[in-house]
Amino acid sequence: MEQTEFIEKNIGYKVKICIEYDKLEQLKYYANKCKIKIINIEYLENIEVTVEINKQKLDEITNINNKKTLKIIKYDILEEKYIDI
């Protein structure tokens, strides 16, 4: 008999976060610690990081931004989607 593995999904967002170059490692550390999935990193004038994130974590990131510990230049919600937790 085969074992069935359940994967819990939650409503979340695909978000593009724009940060300065010197904040990339800090964002990667935070993403790893909080289990935020980094999908893509683009090195442009600033760095654009595309992530899958749930609403709670998105709120936390924007609140962290208000405390100036992780300076996010801007972020755009690209789509609402089901994400792994």
PATI-426668 format. One record per residue: residue in three letters; x negated, y, z of N, C-alpha, C, O, CB in turn. Coordinates in steps of 0.02 Angstrom, whole numbers, padded with zeros to 5 digits, always signed. Each point is the difference from the previous one (the first is absolute). Glycine has a CB too. Layout:
BEGIN
ALAXYZXYZXYZXYZXYZ ...
***
This chain:
BEGIN
MET-00042-00059+00000+00042+00059+00000-00044+00063+00000-00047+00006+00040+00139-00069+00021 GLU-00077+00109-00106-00040+00060-00005+00019+00051+00054+00058+00006+00019-00068-00025-00142 GLN-00040+00054+00147+00011+00053+00048+00019+00064-00037-00029+00016-00052-00053-00069+00134 THR+00130+00088-00055+00019+00064-00030-00030+00055+00042+00006+00001+00061+00101-00049-00107 GLU-00140+00095+00013-00029+00057+00034+00044+00061-00013+00014+00017-00057-00131-00065+00047 PHE+00138+00080+00064+00041+00060-00006-00046+00061+00003-00043+00005+00044+00143-00063+00008 ILE-00089+00104-00098-00037+00062+00001+00051+00055+00014+00048+00010-00037-00137-00052-00046 GLU+00078+00077+00138+00046+00053+00019-00017+00063-00039-00057+00022-00003+00071-00072+00119 LYS+00038+00079-00146-00008+00062-00038+00041+00053+00033+00050-00013+00034-00070-00050-00143 ASN-00001+00124+00099+00033+00057+00029+00004+00055-00052-00040+00002-00046-00001-00032+00163 ILE+00090+00074-00110+00003+00057-00046-00059+00045+00015-00015+00016+00058+00142-00022-00065 GLY-00161+00026-00044-00057+00044+00007-00007+00043-00061+00047+00009-00039-00105-00092+00112 TYR-00001+00110-00082-00012+00047-00054-00067-00013-00033-00047-00025+00031+00117+00111+00028 LYS-00072-00070-00123-00064+00005-00036-00016+00075+00000+00038+00039-00027-00019-00145-00047 VAL-00075+00124+00105-00015+00070+00012-00070+00017-00027-00047-00039+00009+00121+00039+00093 LYS-00080+00057-00135-00066+00024-00021-00021+00054+00049+00034+00050+00010-00010-00075-00133 ILE-00082+00014+00155-00027+00045+00050-00062+00034-00029-00044-00034-00026+00089-00037+00122 CYS-00048+00136-00091-00056+00038-00026-00042+00025+00059+00025+00034+00044+00041+00002-00147 ILE-00131-00055+00103-00045+00018+00054-00066+00025-00028-00015-00009-00059+00069-00076+00135 GLU-00094+00117-00034-00067+00021-00020-00047-00060+00002+00013-00048+00035+00008+00166+00009 TYR-00075-00114-00080-00048-00055-00005-00026-00023+00068-00007-00060+00012-00026+00103-00124 ASP+00020+00004+00156-00029-00019+00065+00050-00032+00048-00019-00021+00054-00061+00114-00068 LYS+00143-00098-00006+00052-00031+00042+00017-00070-00022+00042-00033+00032+00003+00145-00010 LEU-00075-00137-00076+00018-00066-00027-00013-00056+00050+00044-00042+00010-00070+00085-00124 GLU-00033-00045+00144-00015-00054+00046+00046+00001+00061+00020-00053+00025-00140+00056-00062 GLN+00138+00056+00059+00046+00007+00056+00069-00027-00019+00032-00034+00040-00095+00136+00001 LEU+00086-00087-00101+00064-00026-00024-00002-00076-00008+00048-00034+00019-00026+00143-00077 LYS-00077-00136+00031-00007-00072-00008+00002-00035+00068+00032-00052+00008-00100+00070-00113 TYR+00034+00011+00154-00001-00028+00067+00071-00001+00030+00022-00050+00027-00141+00091-00010 TYR+00154+00015-00024+00068+00005+00026+00046-00050-00035+00041-00033+00032-00060+00155-00005 ALA+00012-00128-00093+00042-00046-00039-00012-00072+00023+00047-00039+00009-00049+00118-00107 ASN-00061-00097+00107-00017-00068+00022+00028-00013+00070+00029-00053+00013-00133+00056-00084 LYS+00095+00045+00116+00023-00008+00069+00076-00007+00004+00026-00038+00041-00124+00105-00003 CYS+00134-00030-00080+00073+00001+00002+00033-00045-00052+00060+00002-00010-00068+00114+00053 LYS-00032-00157-00076+00025-00047-00052+00039+00036-00055+00054-00021-00020-00049-00068+00108 ILE-00034+00144-00111+00027+00036-00058-00038-00024-00061-00061+00002-00001+00094+00101+00072 LYS+00003-00125-00122-00031-00029-00059-00021+00055-00049+00042+00038-00025+00026-00143+00040 ILE-00134+00109-00029-00025+00046-00050+00004-00035-00068-00029-00053-00009-00049+00111+00093 ILE+00114-00027-00130+00010-00029-00067-00052+00025-00049-00026-00038-00041+00148+00029+00065 ASN-00138+00074-00021-00044+00030-00049-00034+00062+00030+00029+00035+00041+00044-00078-00135 ILE-00134+00056+00071-00036+00061+00019-00026+00032-00064-00034-00032-00040+00000-00016+00153 GLU+00052+00112-00123-00023+00038-00058-00045+00057+00023+00018+00038+00045+00086-00068-00110 TYR-00163+00034+00035-00048+00052+00018+00006+00057-00050-00029-00002-00054-00050-00083+00105 LEU+00117+00136-00032+00011+00059-00042-00031+00060+00036-00050-00007+00035+00157-00042-00086 GLU-00077+00108+00042-00023+00059+00036+00001-00014+00075-00047+00016+00037+00089+00061-00128 ASN+00013-00108+00113+00005-00029+00067+00013-00074-00010+00007-00023-00057+00037+00131+00110 ILE-00041-00146+00000+00013-00072-00006+00075-00012+00007+00031+00025+00047-00146-00053-00001 GLU+00143-00010-00092+00070-00019+00003+00004-00075+00016-00023-00042-00039+00056+00133-00044 VAL-00004-00106+00140+00005-00068+00024+00073-00021-00002+00043+00033+00030-00145-00020+00045 THR+00117-00067-00112+00068-00025-00003+00006-00057+00050-00040-00047-00001+00053+00080-00121 VAL+00038-00029+00165+00010-00050+00053+00072-00024+00001+00045+00033-00026-00137+00020+00093 GLU+00102-00112-00036+00067-00023+00017+00005+00008+00075-00042-00024+00038+00050-00060-00135 ILE+00045+00118+00119+00005+00020+00071+00073+00000+00021+00044+00017-00040-00149+00052+00030 ASN+00119-00088+00073+00069+00004+00023+00014+00070+00027-00046+00040+00009+00046-00163+00018 LYS+00063+00137-00014+00020+00068+00021-00034+00021+00065-00022+00057+00006+00132-00075-00062 GLN-00114-00027+00103-00030+00016+00065-00073+00021-00009-00022+00050+00029+00099-00131+00028 LYS-00115+00043-00097-00071+00016-00011-00007+00066-00039-00046+00038+00012+00018-00161-00011 LEU+00074+00135-00049-00002+00062-00037+00011+00059+00047-00035+00051-00006+00077-00110-00097 ASP+00005+00052+00149+00011+00053+00050-00062+00010+00043-00018+00056+00016+00142-00083-00015 GLU-00156-00029+00019-00060+00005+00042-00056+00035-00037-00034+00043+00028+00066-00148+00030 ILE-00041+00089-00122-00053+00032-00039+00012+00075-00006-00047+00039+00005+00030-00146-00070 THR+00080+00126+00055+00013+00072-00006-00006+00034+00068-00019+00058+00003+00096-00081-00100 ASN-00061-00012+00151-00010+00029+00067-00074+00006+00015-00022+00049+00030+00131-00097+00008 ILE-00149-00003-00058-00072+00005+00009-00026+00060-00038-00044+00037+00024+00034-00163-00010 ASN+00038+00137-00073-00021+00057-00040+00013+00065+00037-00041+00047-00004+00065-00112-00101 ASN+00031+00069+00142+00015+00060+00038-00050+00012+00056-00013+00057+00019+00133-00073-00046 LYS-00150-00038+00053-00050+00005+00053-00069+00013-00028-00048+00009+00037+00116-00085+00034 LYS-00074+00077-00137-00062+00016-00035-00055-00052+00007-00058+00015-00014+00088+00102+00030 THR-00014-00178+00006-00053-00051+00004-00011-00033-00068-00057-00017-00017+00087-00004+00137 LEU+00022+00013-00159-00006-00027-00068+00033+00051-00046+00061+00003-00004-00060-00126+00043 LYS-00041+00162-00073+00027+00055-00040+00022-00026-00068-00041-00017-00042-00033+00099+00102 ILE+00139-00084-00069+00029-00020-00064+00018+00064-00037+00036+00043+00026+00009-00154+00020 ILE-00070+00118-00107+00014+00060-00039+00074+00000-00020+00035+00050+00008-00154-00047-00052 LYS+00142-00060+00018+00071-00008-00016+00015-00074-00009-00046-00041-00008+00050+00156-00048 TYR+00060-00131+00056+00020-00068-00016+00065+00001-00039+00041+00045+00010-00099-00090+00093 ASP+00066-00003-00146+00061-00005-00041+00026-00071+00006-00037-00049-00010-00004+00138-00071 ILE+00106-00095+00096+00032-00066+00001+00017-00017-00073+00040+00034-00032+00008-00017+00150 LEU-00080-00070-00143+00009-00020-00070+00063-00043-00009+00036+00008-00049-00160-00003+00034 GLU+00137-00049+00064+00059-00042-00004+00015-00032+00067-00044-00009+00042+00021-00013-00163 GLU+00086+00005+00130+00021-00039+00059+00001-00072-00022+00026-00016-00053+00043+00111+00103 LYS-00097-00140-00008-00004-00070-00020-00006-00045+00061-00013+00024+00055-00041+00010-00164 TYR+00063-00099+00098-00011-00048+00053-00075-00013+00005-00033-00011-00050+00147-00041+00032 ILE-00140+00053+00079-00071-00013+00011-00009-00054+00053+00044-00012+00041-00071+00131-00072 ASP-00030-00153+00029-00017-00049+00051-00015+00035+00064-00028+00055+00001-00017-00134-00087 ILE+00064+00047+00142-00018+00029+00065-00056-00038+00031-00023+00016+00055+00139+00022-00038 
***
